[in-house]
Amino acid sequence: MNKAELVEHIATTADISKASAARALEATLDAIGATLKQGGSVSLVGFGAFSVTERAARTGRNPKTGEEVRIEAAKIPKFKPGKALKDAII
């Protein structure tokens, strides 16, 4: 399912226009992104939790030349599915 299909599904399920569904989806994604950017986490009970984790700096290797490469530390987004989501997939 891509974004357009998700918007259509939201519009049909919630009985709202596609434009309203698109705005609601964008607002949700923007809120999640802004919260993660500030270092917070977003927990949607039953669905899952979005958070930010720190990845330590490490040494990698260029597969073409074999040369060691320094990989900088980074903050990465993480998603942990909730129990209801896991149970729905099984």
PDB file of N, CA, C and O in Angstrom:
ATOM      1  N   MET A   1       0.855  -1.169   0.000  1.00  0.00           N
ATOM      2  CA  MET A   1       0.000   0.000   0.000  1.00  0.00           C
ATOM      3  C   MET A   1       0.902   1.233   0.000  1.00  0.00           C
ATOM      4  O   MET A   1       1.813   1.356   0.819  1.00  0.00           O
ATOM      5  N   ASN A   2       0.630   2.130  -0.924  1.00  0.00           N
ATOM      6  CA  ASN A   2       1.398   3.377  -0.953  1.00  0.00           C
ATOM      7  C   ASN A   2       0.579   4.494  -0.311  1.00  0.00           C
ATOM      8  O   ASN A   2      -0.529   4.261   0.174  1.00  0.00           O
ATOM      9  N   LYS A   3       1.126   5.691  -0.311  1.00  0.00           N
ATOM     10  CA  LYS A   3       0.493   6.812   0.374  1.00  0.00           C
ATOM     11  C   LYS A   3      -0.873   7.145  -0.224  1.00  0.00           C
ATOM     12  O   LYS A   3      -1.821   7.405   0.517  1.00  0.00           O
ATOM     13  N   ALA A   4      -0.986   7.142  -1.551  1.00  0.00           N
ATOM     14  CA  ALA A   4      -2.262   7.466  -2.199  1.00  0.00           C
ATOM     15  C   ALA A   4      -3.331   6.435  -1.837  1.00  0.00           C
ATOM     16  O   ALA A   4      -4.486   6.789  -1.596  1.00  0.00           O
ATOM     17  N   GLU A   5      -2.945   5.172  -1.801  1.00  0.00           N
ATOM     18  CA  GLU A   5      -3.892   4.122  -1.426  1.00  0.00           C
ATOM     19  C   GLU A   5      -4.306   4.251   0.038  1.00  0.00           C
ATOM     20  O   GLU A   5      -5.459   3.999   0.387  1.00  0.00           O
ATOM     21  N   LEU A   6      -3.360   4.646   0.891  1.00  0.00           N
ATOM     22  CA  LEU A   6      -3.666   4.848   2.299  1.00  0.00           C
ATOM     23  C   LEU A   6      -4.639   6.011   2.476  1.00  0.00           C
ATOM     24  O   LEU A   6      -5.582   5.922   3.263  1.00  0.00           O
ATOM     25  N   VAL A   7      -4.410   7.092   1.752  1.00  0.00           N
ATOM     26  CA  VAL A   7      -5.319   8.243   1.811  1.00  0.00           C
ATOM     27  C   VAL A   7      -6.720   7.820   1.368  1.00  0.00           C
ATOM     28  O   VAL A   7      -7.707   8.187   2.005  1.00  0.00           O
ATOM     29  N   GLU A   8      -6.812   7.061   0.299  1.00  0.00           N
ATOM     30  CA  GLU A   8      -8.110   6.603  -0.189  1.00  0.00           C
ATOM     31  C   GLU A   8      -8.798   5.709   0.850  1.00  0.00           C
ATOM     32  O   GLU A   8     -10.005   5.817   1.065  1.00  0.00           O
ATOM     33  N   HIS A   9      -8.035   4.842   1.480  1.00  0.00           N
ATOM     34  CA  HIS A   9      -8.597   3.960   2.513  1.00  0.00           C
ATOM     35  C   HIS A   9      -9.104   4.771   3.707  1.00  0.00           C
ATOM     36  O   HIS A   9     -10.190   4.505   4.220  1.00  0.00           O
ATOM     37  N   ILE A  10      -8.329   5.750   4.146  1.00  0.00           N
ATOM     38  CA  ILE A  10      -8.739   6.609   5.267  1.00  0.00           C
ATOM     39  C   ILE A  10     -10.009   7.359   4.903  1.00  0.00           C
ATOM     40  O   ILE A  10     -10.937   7.439   5.708  1.00  0.00           O
ATOM     41  N   ALA A  11     -10.057   7.910   3.695  1.00  0.00           N
ATOM     42  CA  ALA A  11     -11.226   8.671   3.256  1.00  0.00           C
ATOM     43  C   ALA A  11     -12.476   7.802   3.232  1.00  0.00           C
ATOM     44  O   ALA A  11     -13.543   8.228   3.675  1.00  0.00           O
ATOM     45  N   THR A  12     -12.348   6.602   2.723  1.00  0.00           N
ATOM     46  CA  THR A  12     -13.495   5.692   2.638  1.00  0.00           C
ATOM     47  C   THR A  12     -13.939   5.241   4.024  1.00  0.00           C
ATOM     48  O   THR A  12     -15.128   5.267   4.341  1.00  0.00           O
ATOM     49  N   THR A  13     -12.983   4.830   4.843  1.00  0.00           N
ATOM     50  CA  THR A  13     -13.303   4.318   6.177  1.00  0.00           C
ATOM     51  C   THR A  13     -13.886   5.396   7.086  1.00  0.00           C
ATOM     52  O   THR A  13     -14.843   5.137   7.816  1.00  0.00           O
ATOM     53  N   ALA A  14     -13.324   6.592   7.051  1.00  0.00           N
ATOM     54  CA  ALA A  14     -13.769   7.676   7.922  1.00  0.00           C
ATOM     55  C   ALA A  14     -14.894   8.500   7.317  1.00  0.00           C
ATOM     56  O   ALA A  14     -15.406   9.415   7.962  1.00  0.00           O
ATOM     57  N   ASP A  15     -15.287   8.186   6.079  1.00  0.00           N
ATOM     58  CA  ASP A  15     -16.346   8.902   5.373  1.00  0.00           C
ATOM     59  C   ASP A  15     -16.049  10.404   5.297  1.00  0.00           C
ATOM     60  O   ASP A  15     -16.886  11.245   5.625  1.00  0.00           O
ATOM     61  N   ILE A  16     -14.816  10.707   4.848  1.00  0.00           N
ATOM     62  CA  ILE A  16     -14.404  12.092   4.635  1.00  0.00           C
ATOM     63  C   ILE A  16     -13.819  12.201   3.234  1.00  0.00           C
ATOM     64  O   ILE A  16     -13.595  11.191   2.567  1.00  0.00           O
ATOM     65  N   SER A  17     -13.574  13.420   2.796  1.00  0.00           N
ATOM     66  CA  SER A  17     -13.015  13.613   1.457  1.00  0.00           C
ATOM     67  C   SER A  17     -11.551  13.166   1.420  1.00  0.00           C
ATOM     68  O   SER A  17     -10.882  13.079   2.450  1.00  0.00           O
ATOM     69  N   LYS A  18     -11.078  12.888   0.209  1.00  0.00           N
ATOM     70  CA  LYS A  18      -9.677  12.494   0.051  1.00  0.00           C
ATOM     71  C   LYS A  18      -8.750  13.628   0.470  1.00  0.00           C
ATOM     72  O   LYS A  18      -7.682  13.384   1.032  1.00  0.00           O
ATOM     73  N   ALA A  19      -9.153  14.864   0.200  1.00  0.00           N
ATOM     74  CA  ALA A  19      -8.321  16.018   0.572  1.00  0.00           C
ATOM     75  C   ALA A  19      -8.188  16.100   2.090  1.00  0.00           C
ATOM     76  O   ALA A  19      -7.100  16.353   2.609  1.00  0.00           O
ATOM     77  N   SER A  20      -9.292  15.888   2.799  1.00  0.00           N
ATOM     78  CA  SER A  20      -9.246  15.913   4.265  1.00  0.00           C
ATOM     79  C   SER A  20      -8.403  14.761   4.800  1.00  0.00           C
ATOM     80  O   SER A  20      -7.636  14.932   5.748  1.00  0.00           O
ATOM     81  N   ALA A  21      -8.545  13.606   4.198  1.00  0.00           N
ATOM     82  CA  ALA A  21      -7.770  12.446   4.620  1.00  0.00           C
ATOM     83  C   ALA A  21      -6.284  12.687   4.385  1.00  0.00           C
ATOM     84  O   ALA A  21      -5.459  12.334   5.228  1.00  0.00           O
ATOM     85  N   ALA A  22      -5.938  13.282   3.257  1.00  0.00           N
ATOM     86  CA  ALA A  22      -4.538  13.585   2.946  1.00  0.00           C
ATOM     87  C   ALA A  22      -3.969  14.581   3.948  1.00  0.00           C
ATOM     88  O   ALA A  22      -2.841  14.420   4.414  1.00  0.00           O
ATOM     89  N   ARG A  23      -4.757  15.626   4.287  1.00  0.00           N
ATOM     90  CA  ARG A  23      -4.295  16.609   5.273  1.00  0.00           C
ATOM     91  C   ARG A  23      -4.113  15.965   6.639  1.00  0.00           C
ATOM     92  O   ARG A  23      -3.152  16.272   7.343  1.00  0.00           O
ATOM     93  N   ALA A  24      -5.027  15.074   7.022  1.00  0.00           N
ATOM     94  CA  ALA A  24      -4.932  14.397   8.319  1.00  0.00           C
ATOM     95  C   ALA A  24      -3.698  13.501   8.367  1.00  0.00           C
ATOM     96  O   ALA A  24      -2.984  13.476   9.370  1.00  0.00           O
ATOM     97  N   LEU A  25      -3.447  12.767   7.284  1.00  0.00           N
ATOM     98  CA  LEU A  25      -2.272  11.897   7.228  1.00  0.00           C
ATOM     99  C   LEU A  25      -0.992  12.721   7.284  1.00  0.00           C
ATOM    100  O   LEU A  25      -0.070  12.375   8.023  1.00  0.00           O
ATOM    101  N   GLU A  26      -0.920  13.799   6.521  1.00  0.00           N
ATOM    102  CA  GLU A  26       0.266  14.674   6.528  1.00  0.00           C
ATOM    103  C   GLU A  26       0.494  15.263   7.914  1.00  0.00           C
ATOM    104  O   GLU A  26       1.630  15.327   8.385  1.00  0.00           O
ATOM    105  N   ALA A  27      -0.586  15.696   8.570  1.00  0.00           N
ATOM    106  CA  ALA A  27      -0.461  16.274   9.908  1.00  0.00           C
ATOM    107  C   ALA A  27       0.071  15.231  10.891  1.00  0.00           C
ATOM    108  O   ALA A  27       0.901  15.542  11.745  1.00  0.00           O
ATOM    109  N   THR A  28      -0.408  14.000  10.766  1.00  0.00           N
ATOM    110  CA  THR A  28       0.050  12.925  11.639  1.00  0.00           C
ATOM    111  C   THR A  28       1.533  12.634  11.420  1.00  0.00           C
ATOM    112  O   THR A  28       2.305  12.543  12.375  1.00  0.00           O
ATOM    113  N   LEU A  29       1.919  12.490  10.165  1.00  0.00           N
ATOM    114  CA  LEU A  29       3.325  12.209   9.853  1.00  0.00           C
ATOM    115  C   LEU A  29       4.236  13.358  10.271  1.00  0.00           C
ATOM    116  O   LEU A  29       5.340  13.126  10.764  1.00  0.00           O
ATOM    117  N   ASP A  30       3.779  14.600  10.079  1.00  0.00           N
ATOM    118  CA  ASP A  30       4.566  15.764  10.493  1.00  0.00           C
ATOM    119  C   ASP A  30       4.747  15.790  12.006  1.00  0.00           C
ATOM    120  O   ASP A  30       5.832  16.099  12.500  1.00  0.00           O
ATOM    121  N   ALA A  31       3.676  15.461  12.749  1.00  0.00           N
ATOM    122  CA  ALA A  31       3.752  15.463  14.210  1.00  0.00           C
ATOM    123  C   ALA A  31       4.717  14.388  14.703  1.00  0.00           C
ATOM    124  O   ALA A  31       5.498  14.628  15.623  1.00  0.00           O
ATOM    125  N   ILE A  32       4.664  13.215  14.095  1.00  0.00           N
ATOM    126  CA  ILE A  32       5.583  12.137  14.478  1.00  0.00           C
ATOM    127  C   ILE A  32       7.018  12.557  14.179  1.00  0.00           C
ATOM    128  O   ILE A  32       7.899  12.392  15.023  1.00  0.00           O
ATOM    129  N   GLY A  33       7.262  13.098  12.985  1.00  0.00           N
ATOM    130  CA  GLY A  33       8.604  13.534  12.601  1.00  0.00           C
ATOM    131  C   GLY A  33       9.145  14.628  13.499  1.00  0.00           C
ATOM    132  O   GLY A  33      10.311  14.593  13.892  1.00  0.00           O
ATOM    133  N   ALA A  34       8.302  15.605  13.829  1.00  0.00           N
ATOM    134  CA  ALA A  34       8.738  16.709  14.686  1.00  0.00           C
ATOM    135  C   ALA A  34       9.075  16.218  16.089  1.00  0.00           C
ATOM    136  O   ALA A  34      10.056  16.660  16.688  1.00  0.00           O
ATOM    137  N   THR A  35       8.270  15.316  16.604  1.00  0.00           N
ATOM    138  CA  THR A  35       8.526  14.775  17.940  1.00  0.00           C
ATOM    139  C   THR A  35       9.824  13.986  17.974  1.00  0.00           C
ATOM    140  O   THR A  35      10.608  14.119  18.914  1.00  0.00           O
ATOM    141  N   LEU A  36      10.057  13.164  16.952  1.00  0.00           N
ATOM    142  CA  LEU A  36      11.298  12.391  16.894  1.00  0.00           C
ATOM    143  C   LEU A  36      12.505  13.300  16.729  1.00  0.00           C
ATOM    144  O   LEU A  36      13.563  13.038  17.301  1.00  0.00           O
ATOM    145  N   LYS A  37      12.356  14.368  15.951  1.00  0.00           N
ATOM    146  CA  LYS A  37      13.461  15.309  15.739  1.00  0.00           C
ATOM    147  C   LYS A  37      13.877  15.966  17.054  1.00  0.00           C
ATOM    148  O   LYS A  37      15.053  16.269  17.259  1.00  0.00           O
ATOM    149  N   GLN A  38      12.904  16.185  17.945  1.00  0.00           N
ATOM    150  CA  GLN A  38      13.196  16.786  19.247  1.00  0.00           C
ATOM    151  C   GLN A  38      13.721  15.758  20.250  1.00  0.00           C
ATOM    152  O   GLN A  38      14.024  16.100  21.393  1.00  0.00           O
ATOM    153  N   GLY A  39      13.828  14.495  19.819  1.00  0.00           N
ATOM    154  CA  GLY A  39      14.350  13.455  20.696  1.00  0.00           C
ATOM    155  C   GLY A  39      13.289  12.734  21.499  1.00  0.00           C
ATOM    156  O   GLY A  39      13.613  11.905  22.349  1.00  0.00           O
ATOM    157  N   GLY A  40      12.016  13.040  21.240  1.00  0.00           N
ATOM    158  CA  GLY A  40      10.928  12.393  21.962  1.00  0.00           C
ATOM    159  C   GLY A  40      10.529  11.075  21.334  1.00  0.00           C
ATOM    160  O   GLY A  40      11.178  10.590  20.408  1.00  0.00           O
ATOM    161  N   SER A  41       9.459  10.506  21.846  1.00  0.00           N
ATOM    162  CA  SER A  41       8.930   9.271  21.285  1.00  0.00           C
ATOM    163  C   SER A  41       7.425   9.404  21.131  1.00  0.00           C
ATOM    164  O   SER A  41       6.789  10.209  21.813  1.00  0.00           O
ATOM    165  N   VAL A  42       6.861   8.612  20.233  1.00  0.00           N
ATOM    166  CA  VAL A  42       5.417   8.622  19.981  1.00  0.00           C
ATOM    167  C   VAL A  42       4.924   7.201  20.195  1.00  0.00           C
ATOM    168  O   VAL A  42       5.400   6.263  19.557  1.00  0.00           O
ATOM    169  N   SER A  43       3.958   7.052  21.106  1.00  0.00           N
ATOM    170  CA  SER A  43       3.414   5.737  21.416  1.00  0.00           C
ATOM    171  C   SER A  43       1.944   5.695  21.033  1.00  0.00           C
ATOM    172  O   SER A  43       1.141   6.480  21.537  1.00  0.00           O
ATOM    173  N   LEU A  44       1.596   4.778  20.142  1.00  0.00           N
ATOM    174  CA  LEU A  44       0.211   4.578  19.731  1.00  0.00           C
ATOM    175  C   LEU A  44      -0.201   3.216  20.277  1.00  0.00           C
ATOM    176  O   LEU A  44       0.164   2.182  19.718  1.00  0.00           O
ATOM    177  N   VAL A  45      -0.959   3.217  21.367  1.00  0.00           N
ATOM    178  CA  VAL A  45      -1.319   1.990  22.065  1.00  0.00           C
ATOM    179  C   VAL A  45      -1.972   1.006  21.098  1.00  0.00           C
ATOM    180  O   VAL A  45      -2.916   1.348  20.386  1.00  0.00           O
ATOM    181  N   GLY A  46      -1.459  -0.202  21.085  1.00  0.00           N
ATOM    182  CA  GLY A  46      -1.975  -1.248  20.216  1.00  0.00           C
ATOM    183  C   GLY A  46      -1.283  -1.294  18.866  1.00  0.00           C
ATOM    184  O   GLY A  46      -1.208  -2.353  18.244  1.00  0.00           O
ATOM    185  N   PHE A  47      -0.777  -0.160  18.405  1.00  0.00           N
ATOM    186  CA  PHE A  47      -0.115  -0.114  17.103  1.00  0.00           C
ATOM    187  C   PHE A  47       1.386  -0.247  17.253  1.00  0.00           C
ATOM    188  O   PHE A  47       2.000  -1.116  16.634  1.00  0.00           O
ATOM    189  N   GLY A  48       1.986   0.617  18.078  1.00  0.00           N
ATOM    190  CA  GLY A  48       3.426   0.553  18.270  1.00  0.00           C
ATOM    191  C   GLY A  48       3.990   1.860  18.764  1.00  0.00           C
ATOM    192  O   GLY A  48       3.257   2.798  19.075  1.00  0.00           O
ATOM    193  N   ALA A  49       5.310   1.907  18.832  1.00  0.00           N
ATOM    194  CA  ALA A  49       5.998   3.093  19.345  1.00  0.00           C
ATOM    195  C   ALA A  49       7.143   3.484  18.425  1.00  0.00           C
ATOM    196  O   ALA A  49       7.928   2.644  17.984  1.00  0.00           O
ATOM    197  N   PHE A  50       7.218   4.773  18.147  1.00  0.00           N
ATOM    198  CA  PHE A  50       8.314   5.347  17.375  1.00  0.00           C
ATOM    199  C   PHE A  50       9.262   6.005  18.363  1.00  0.00           C
ATOM    200  O   PHE A  50       8.815   6.682  19.289  1.00  0.00           O
ATOM    201  N   SER A  51      10.563   5.818  18.180  1.00  0.00           N
ATOM    202  CA  SER A  51      11.540   6.446  19.053  1.00  0.00           C
ATOM    203  C   SER A  51      12.811   6.715  18.259  1.00  0.00           C
ATOM    204  O   SER A  51      12.935   6.328  17.097  1.00  0.00           O
ATOM    205  N   VAL A  52      13.750   7.385  18.914  1.00  0.00           N
ATOM    206  CA  VAL A  52      15.049   7.683  18.302  1.00  0.00           C
ATOM    207  C   VAL A  52      16.124   6.992  19.123  1.00  0.00           C
ATOM    208  O   VAL A  52      16.138   7.083  20.351  1.00  0.00           O
ATOM    209  N   THR A  53      17.025   6.301  18.436  1.00  0.00           N
ATOM    210  CA  THR A  53      18.141   5.666  19.131  1.00  0.00           C
ATOM    211  C   THR A  53      19.448   6.213  18.575  1.00  0.00           C
ATOM    212  O   THR A  53      19.516   6.712  17.452  1.00  0.00           O
ATOM    213  N   GLU A  54      20.463   6.104  19.387  1.00  0.00           N
ATOM    214  CA  GLU A  54      21.798   6.573  18.994  1.00  0.00           C
ATOM    215  C   GLU A  54      22.596   5.390  18.460  1.00  0.00           C
ATOM    216  O   GLU A  54      22.666   4.339  19.097  1.00  0.00           O
ATOM    217  N   ARG A  55      23.180   5.565  17.318  1.00  0.00           N
ATOM    218  CA  ARG A  55      24.074   4.549  16.766  1.00  0.00           C
ATOM    219  C   ARG A  55      25.495   5.058  16.980  1.00  0.00           C
ATOM    220  O   ARG A  55      25.839   6.157  16.544  1.00  0.00           O
ATOM    221  N   ALA A  56      26.310   4.267  17.645  1.00  0.00           N
ATOM    222  CA  ALA A  56      27.673   4.673  17.968  1.00  0.00           C
ATOM    223  C   ALA A  56      28.539   4.740  16.713  1.00  0.00           C
ATOM    224  O   ALA A  56      28.269   4.074  15.714  1.00  0.00           O
ATOM    225  N   ALA A  57      29.574   5.550  16.790  1.00  0.00           N
ATOM    226  CA  ALA A  57      30.548   5.625  15.695  1.00  0.00           C
ATOM    227  C   ALA A  57      31.258   4.281  15.605  1.00  0.00           C
ATOM    228  O   ALA A  57      31.477   3.611  16.615  1.00  0.00           O
ATOM    229  N   ARG A  58      31.607   3.904  14.405  1.00  0.00           N
ATOM    230  CA  ARG A  58      32.267   2.617  14.227  1.00  0.00           C
ATOM    231  C   ARG A  58      33.161   2.659  12.998  1.00  0.00           C
ATOM    232  O   ARG A  58      33.136   3.611  12.218  1.00  0.00           O
ATOM    233  N   THR A  59      33.943   1.613  12.847  1.00  0.00           N
ATOM    234  CA  THR A  59      34.817   1.501  11.692  1.00  0.00           C
ATOM    235  C   THR A  59      34.230   0.475  10.746  1.00  0.00           C
ATOM    236  O   THR A  59      33.932  -0.652  11.143  1.00  0.00           O
ATOM    237  N   GLY A  60      34.065   0.870   9.483  1.00  0.00           N
ATOM    238  CA  GLY A  60      33.565  -0.036   8.464  1.00  0.00           C
ATOM    239  C   GLY A  60      34.658  -0.312   7.458  1.00  0.00           C
ATOM    240  O   GLY A  60      35.796   0.124   7.628  1.00  0.00           O
ATOM    241  N   ARG A  61      34.317  -1.025   6.424  1.00  0.00           N
ATOM    242  CA  ARG A  61      35.302  -1.365   5.417  1.00  0.00           C
ATOM    243  C   ARG A  61      34.692  -1.149   4.043  1.00  0.00           C
ATOM    244  O   ARG A  61      33.579  -1.602   3.776  1.00  0.00           O
ATOM    245  N   ASN A  62      35.415  -0.460   3.171  1.00  0.00           N
ATOM    246  CA  ASN A  62      34.983  -0.272   1.792  1.00  0.00           C
ATOM    247  C   ASN A  62      35.093  -1.627   1.088  1.00  0.00           C
ATOM    248  O   ASN A  62      36.193  -2.166   0.966  1.00  0.00           O
ATOM    249  N   PRO A  63      33.959  -2.192   0.618  1.00  0.00           N
ATOM    250  CA  PRO A  63      34.027  -3.526   0.025  1.00  0.00           C
ATOM    251  C   PRO A  63      34.827  -3.580  -1.277  1.00  0.00           C
ATOM    252  O   PRO A  63      35.345  -4.633  -1.648  1.00  0.00           O
ATOM    253  N   LYS A  64      34.926  -2.458  -1.959  1.00  0.00           N
ATOM    254  CA  LYS A  64      35.645  -2.444  -3.233  1.00  0.00           C
ATOM    255  C   LYS A  64      37.158  -2.442  -3.034  1.00  0.00           C
ATOM    256  O   LYS A  64      37.883  -3.172  -3.710  1.00  0.00           O
ATOM    257  N   THR A  65      37.633  -1.602  -2.084  1.00  0.00           N
ATOM    258  CA  THR A  65      39.087  -1.463  -1.902  1.00  0.00           C
ATOM    259  C   THR A  65      39.613  -2.161  -0.656  1.00  0.00           C
ATOM    260  O   THR A  65      40.814  -2.404  -0.537  1.00  0.00           O
ATOM    261  N   GLY A  66      38.711  -2.486   0.281  1.00  0.00           N
ATOM    262  CA  GLY A  66      39.145  -3.093   1.528  1.00  0.00           C
ATOM    263  C   GLY A  66      39.646  -2.075   2.535  1.00  0.00           C
ATOM    264  O   GLY A  66      40.033  -2.441   3.645  1.00  0.00           O
ATOM    265  N   GLU A  67      39.643  -0.796   2.162  1.00  0.00           N
ATOM    266  CA  GLU A  67      40.124   0.279   3.023  1.00  0.00           C
ATOM    267  C   GLU A  67      39.162   0.499   4.189  1.00  0.00           C
ATOM    268  O   GLU A  67      37.946   0.441   4.012  1.00  0.00           O
ATOM    269  N   GLU A  68      39.705   0.750   5.378  1.00  0.00           N
ATOM    270  CA  GLU A  68      38.869   1.057   6.537  1.00  0.00           C
ATOM    271  C   GLU A  68      38.276   2.449   6.394  1.00  0.00           C
ATOM    272  O   GLU A  68      38.944   3.384   5.953  1.00  0.00           O
ATOM    273  N   VAL A  69      37.004   2.572   6.775  1.00  0.00           N
ATOM    274  CA  VAL A  69      36.285   3.835   6.676  1.00  0.00           C
ATOM    275  C   VAL A  69      35.646   4.129   8.026  1.00  0.00           C
ATOM    276  O   VAL A  69      35.061   3.244   8.650  1.00  0.00           O
ATOM    277  N   ARG A  70      35.757   5.361   8.467  1.00  0.00           N
ATOM    278  CA  ARG A  70      35.158   5.782   9.738  1.00  0.00           C
ATOM    279  C   ARG A  70      33.702   6.140   9.484  1.00  0.00           C
ATOM    280  O   ARG A  70      33.409   6.999   8.652  1.00  0.00           O
ATOM    281  N   ILE A  71      32.778   5.481  10.201  1.00  0.00           N
ATOM    282  CA  ILE A  71      31.354   5.769  10.095  1.00  0.00           C
ATOM    283  C   ILE A  71      30.964   6.562  11.333  1.00  0.00           C
ATOM    284  O   ILE A  71      31.129   6.096  12.460  1.00  0.00           O
ATOM    285  N   GLU A  72      30.446   7.762  11.112  1.00  0.00           N
ATOM    286  CA  GLU A  72      30.102   8.670  12.211  1.00  0.00           C
ATOM    287  C   GLU A  72      28.917   8.149  13.029  1.00  0.00           C
ATOM    288  O   GLU A  72      28.114   7.348  12.549  1.00  0.00           O
ATOM    289  N   ALA A  73      28.830   8.618  14.262  1.00  0.00           N
ATOM    290  CA  ALA A  73      27.683   8.313  15.109  1.00  0.00           C
ATOM    291  C   ALA A  73      26.447   8.970  14.492  1.00  0.00           C
ATOM    292  O   ALA A  73      26.555   9.996  13.822  1.00  0.00           O
ATOM    293  N   ALA A  74      25.289   8.381  14.719  1.00  0.00           N
ATOM    294  CA  ALA A  74      24.067   8.927  14.122  1.00  0.00           C
ATOM    295  C   ALA A  74      22.869   8.627  15.007  1.00  0.00           C
ATOM    296  O   ALA A  74      22.876   7.681  15.794  1.00  0.00           O
ATOM    297  N   LYS A  75      21.847   9.447  14.863  1.00  0.00           N
ATOM    298  CA  LYS A  75      20.556   9.193  15.492  1.00  0.00           C
ATOM    299  C   LYS A  75      19.664   8.577  14.423  1.00  0.00           C
ATOM    300  O   LYS A  75      19.564   9.102  13.315  1.00  0.00           O
ATOM    301  N   ILE A  76      19.016   7.463  14.755  1.00  0.00           N
ATOM    302  CA  ILE A  76      18.170   6.794  13.772  1.00  0.00           C
ATOM    303  C   ILE A  76      16.779   6.556  14.351  1.00  0.00           C
ATOM    304  O   ILE A  76      16.638   6.301  15.547  1.00  0.00           O
ATOM    305  N   PRO A  77      15.753   6.639  13.507  1.00  0.00           N
ATOM    306  CA  PRO A  77      14.398   6.357  13.984  1.00  0.00           C
ATOM    307  C   PRO A  77      14.215   4.848  14.146  1.00  0.00           C
ATOM    308  O   PRO A  77      14.820   4.049  13.431  1.00  0.00           O
ATOM    309  N   LYS A  78      13.375   4.486  15.093  1.00  0.00           N
ATOM    310  CA  LYS A  78      13.130   3.083  15.391  1.00  0.00           C
ATOM    311  C   LYS A  78      11.628   2.899  15.609  1.00  0.00           C
ATOM    312  O   LYS A  78      10.967   3.771  16.173  1.00  0.00           O
ATOM    313  N   PHE A  79      11.095   1.769  15.163  1.00  0.00           N
ATOM    314  CA  PHE A  79       9.687   1.458  15.382  1.00  0.00           C
ATOM    315  C   PHE A  79       9.589   0.104  16.058  1.00  0.00           C
ATOM    316  O   PHE A  79      10.191  -0.871  15.607  1.00  0.00           O
ATOM    317  N   LYS A  80       8.831   0.047  17.133  1.00  0.00           N
ATOM    318  CA  LYS A  80       8.595  -1.212  17.831  1.00  0.00           C
ATOM    319  C   LYS A  80       7.092  -1.487  17.760  1.00  0.00           C
ATOM    320  O   LYS A  80       6.300  -0.742  18.338  1.00  0.00           O
ATOM    321  N   PRO A  81       6.695  -2.548  17.057  1.00  0.00           N
ATOM    322  CA  PRO A  81       5.264  -2.829  16.924  1.00  0.00           C
ATOM    323  C   PRO A  81       4.633  -3.217  18.253  1.00  0.00           C
ATOM    324  O   PRO A  81       5.265  -3.843  19.105  1.00  0.00           O
ATOM    325  N   GLY A  82       3.361  -2.828  18.411  1.00  0.00           N
ATOM    326  CA  GLY A  82       2.609  -3.180  19.617  1.00  0.00           C
ATOM    327  C   GLY A  82       2.035  -4.586  19.516  1.00  0.00           C
ATOM    328  O   GLY A  82       2.049  -5.199  18.449  1.00  0.00           O
ATOM    329  N   LYS A  83       1.533  -5.086  20.629  1.00  0.00           N
ATOM    330  CA  LYS A  83       1.007  -6.441  20.687  1.00  0.00           C
ATOM    331  C   LYS A  83      -0.175  -6.636  19.739  1.00  0.00           C
ATOM    332  O   LYS A  83      -0.253  -7.650  19.046  1.00  0.00           O
ATOM    333  N   ALA A  84      -1.093  -5.672  19.706  1.00  0.00           N
ATOM    334  CA  ALA A  84      -2.272  -5.791  18.846  1.00  0.00           C
ATOM    335  C   ALA A  84      -1.867  -5.878  17.372  1.00  0.00           C
ATOM    336  O   ALA A  84      -2.463  -6.641  16.612  1.00  0.00           O
ATOM    337  N   LEU A  85      -0.864  -5.108  16.966  1.00  0.00           N
ATOM    338  CA  LEU A  85      -0.389  -5.159  15.578  1.00  0.00           C
ATOM    339  C   LEU A  85       0.256  -6.510  15.279  1.00  0.00           C
ATOM    340  O   LEU A  85       0.014  -7.102  14.227  1.00  0.00           O
ATOM    341  N   LYS A  86       1.066  -6.987  16.200  1.00  0.00           N
ATOM    342  CA  LYS A  86       1.701  -8.285  16.017  1.00  0.00           C
ATOM    343  C   LYS A  86       0.653  -9.398  15.917  1.00  0.00           C
ATOM    344  O   LYS A  86       0.752 -10.287  15.072  1.00  0.00           O
ATOM    345  N   ASP A  87      -0.344  -9.330  16.791  1.00  0.00           N
ATOM    346  CA  ASP A  87      -1.408 -10.352  16.792  1.00  0.00           C
ATOM    347  C   ASP A  87      -2.249 -10.287  15.536  1.00  0.00           C
ATOM    348  O   ASP A  87      -2.725 -11.320  15.063  1.00  0.00           O
ATOM    349  N   ALA A  88      -2.446  -9.097  14.981  1.00  0.00           N
ATOM    350  CA  ALA A  88      -3.249  -8.942  13.767  1.00  0.00           C
ATOM    351  C   ALA A  88      -2.559  -9.549  12.550  1.00  0.00           C
ATOM    352  O   ALA A  88      -3.222  -9.962  11.599  1.00  0.00           O
ATOM    353  N   ILE A  89      -1.247  -9.603  12.579  1.00  0.00           N
ATOM    354  CA  ILE A  89      -0.484 -10.120  11.435  1.00  0.00           C
ATOM    355  C   ILE A  89      -0.444 -11.643  11.444  1.00  0.00           C
ATOM    356  O   ILE A  89      -0.400 -12.273  10.387  1.00  0.00           O
ATOM    357  N   ILE A  90      -0.460 -12.220  12.611  1.00  0.00           N
ATOM    358  CA  ILE A  90      -0.342 -13.683  12.729  1.00  0.00           C
ATOM    359  C   ILE A  90      -1.568 -14.380  12.192  1.00  0.00           C
ATOM    360  O   ILE A  90      -1.638 -15.609  12.213  1.00  0.00           O
TER     361      ILE A  90
END
